[in-house]
Structures are given as structure tokens and as C-alpha cells.
Amino acid sequence: MANKALATRQKMLFRVGPSPKPRNPVAVAAKLRAAGPHVKTPSGQRQAAKRALAKALLKGKDET
């Protein structure tokens, strides 16, 4: 009879609030896709610059 003390005190009450409106699944999917500008990553830009430099150096060697 562990519940004996609750007889004289205020009873436990669990409140359930109103449920939120259902979310738009299309909007959630669009946000998760994280659409944005088509830009290379910094590592991709670095590698492209490195390739361009090597190509320029090779081209310079052939001309001399």
C-alpha cells in the first residue's frame, strides 16, 4: 500500500496538451535535400587549382 500517502494529498494529474498541426511532408523533404548553389567544395577547388598549375607548368616547359 505504497499509495496510501496520496489519499490525503493532491492526486497526481497528467496533462496532455492539444496535438500540433500535422507537418507538410513535402516541405520537410525539400528542406532535408538542402538545395543550394552548385559550388565546388574547398578541397575540390584546391585540387582544381593544383591541376591547373601543373598544366600551366607543363605547357611552359614545352614552349621553351
C-alpha positions as CSV (number, residue, x, y, z in Angstrom):
1,M,0.0,0.0,0.0
2,A,2.6,2.5,-1.1
3,N,-0.1,4.7,-2.5
4,K,-1.6,5.4,1.0
5,A,0.0,8.9,1.3
6,L,-1.7,10.1,-1.9
7,A,-5.1,9.7,-0.3
8,T,-4.6,12.9,1.8
9,R,-2.5,14.9,-0.7
10,Q,-3.4,16.2,-4.1
11,K,-3.7,13.4,-6.7
12,M,-1.2,13.1,-9.5
13,L,-2.5,14.5,-12.7
14,F,-1.0,14.1,-16.2
15,R,-2.0,16.8,-18.6
16,V,-1.9,16.2,-22.3
17,G,-1.8,19.3,-24.5
18,P,-3.5,19.7,-27.8
19,S,-1.7,17.9,-30.6
20,P,0.2,20.1,-33.0
21,K,-0.9,20.5,-36.6
22,P,0.4,17.8,-38.9
23,R,3.5,18.8,-40.8
24,N,3.8,19.1,-44.6
25,P,5.9,16.1,-45.7
26,V,6.8,17.8,-49.0
27,A,8.2,20.8,-47.3
28,V,10.3,18.6,-44.9
29,A,11.7,16.6,-47.8
30,A,12.7,19.8,-49.6
31,K,14.4,21.2,-46.6
32,L,16.3,17.9,-46.0
33,R,17.6,17.9,-49.5
34,A,19.4,21.2,-48.6
35,A,19.2,22.7,-52.1
36,G,21.7,25.4,-52.7
37,P,24.2,26.9,-55.1
38,H,26.2,24.4,-57.1
39,V,29.7,25.3,-55.8
40,K,32.7,23.0,-55.6
41,T,33.9,22.2,-52.1
42,P,37.0,23.9,-50.9
43,S,39.0,20.7,-51.3
44,G,37.7,20.4,-54.9
45,Q,38.7,24.0,-55.6
46,R,42.2,23.3,-54.2
47,Q,42.6,20.2,-56.3
48,A,41.4,22.1,-59.4
49,A,43.9,24.9,-58.8
50,K,46.7,22.3,-58.3
51,R,45.8,20.6,-61.6
52,A,45.7,24.0,-63.4
53,L,49.1,25.0,-62.0
54,A,50.7,21.6,-63.1
55,K,49.1,22.0,-66.5
56,A,50.5,25.6,-66.8
57,L,53.9,24.5,-65.8
58,L,53.9,21.6,-68.3
59,K,52.8,24.0,-71.1
60,G,55.5,26.5,-70.2
61,K,58.2,23.7,-70.4
62,D,57.1,22.7,-73.9
63,E,57.3,26.2,-75.2
64,T,60.9,26.8,-74.1
